[in-house]
Amino acid sequence: MTTYVKDRDDHGTTAVLGRTRAAVEPLLRAAVRSLPGGVRAVSEYHLGWRDHTGAPVAAGAGKAIRPALVLAAARAVGGREEDALGAAAATELVHNFTLLHDDVIDRDPTRRHRPTAWTVFGDAQAIVAGDAMAALAVRLVADRTEAVVRLSDCVVELCEGQHEDCAFEARTAVALAEAMTTAEAKTGALLGAACALGGLYGGAAPEVTTALDAFGRGIGVGFQLIDDLLGIWGDPEITGKPVGSDLAARKKSMPVVAALLSGTEAGAELAALYAGTRPLGAAGVARATVLVERAGGRDWAQREACVRAARALECLAEAVPDPAATAELVSLCELITRRDR
């Protein structure tokens, strides 16, 4: 049985992410402070800056992977990091807008080791805060029309991906190609936009920006594959999110779809288990976990994540042939596709 490779730091990825957070957070905080009081309170809670009473805290924040991709892409094409800071902050705002909404949709009770915003403030307040973050993101790239269009198109694609993902739950059968396309839309689109925005603000030619977008989309699909695996076999103490909730809701994540289409006895039993409409209980989740693995869904998803990462790196080499210039992007690709949280 294959296992996860723990988060590694072979190429100083921790330092890259730390430097990114230090560079982007002041701009991010300033943008959120511009929100009206109630919306600001929910946003600052979600981002881990304050508790439910508004008191400052040092809760676990996100890893800042998307801003790191923006800044690394800008540097890779010879641009200045400071020119891309607004775009970097914008991608983090879009990411958190989707997290606020996803938590409501999926009814997830925890994120980053504490209660999700909707459980503290209610569905409506969490949704409105997410909407506000999306608007702030557009404001941060308003200096470049092309950036506004790219980011807006990305948000529309994210919504399309989420729509399809939710629609899968009501369907008896989902093709693997459909699941992969949806993964690219709901996850790959933003990572692709992050890399493309870095190229744009770094002064890259259009064909280079396009190749950077393809790189980001490739690692985005790999990211979603690993995310789906962690949703079934992850450690909540590490991920900060509940495990098994996707199976409980009979979500057709990619490992599940691969298992359902495996033609195995385990896949057929999983299909029968998934045929109901009520959420699976603890025993059902435990059985589904075993069946997905026996049907090959776990191994397939891990292999496919590696395949997607390799293809993404080919796109990166096409965009920027100099390995020294792309070292940070390569290390971020490895982090994203081999993570355990």
Buried (B, 14 or more C-beta within 10 A) or exposed (E): EEEBEEBBEEBEBBEBBBBBBEBBBEBBEEBBEEBEEEBBBBBBBBBBBBBBEEEEBEBEBBBBBBBBBBBBBBBBBEBEBEBBBBBBBBBBBBBBBBBBBBBBBBBBBBBBBBBBBBBBBEBEBBBBBBBBBBEBBBBBBEEBEEBBEBBBEBBEBBBBBBEBBEEBBEEEEBEBEBBBBBBBBBBBBBBBBBBBBBBBBBBBEEEBBBBBBBBBBBBBBBBBBBBBBBBBBBEEEBBBBBBBBBBBBBBBBBBBBBBBBBEBEBBBBBBEBBEEEEEBEEEBBEBBBEBBBBBBBBBBBBEBBEBBBEBBBEBBBBBBEEEEBBBBBBBBBBBBBBBBB
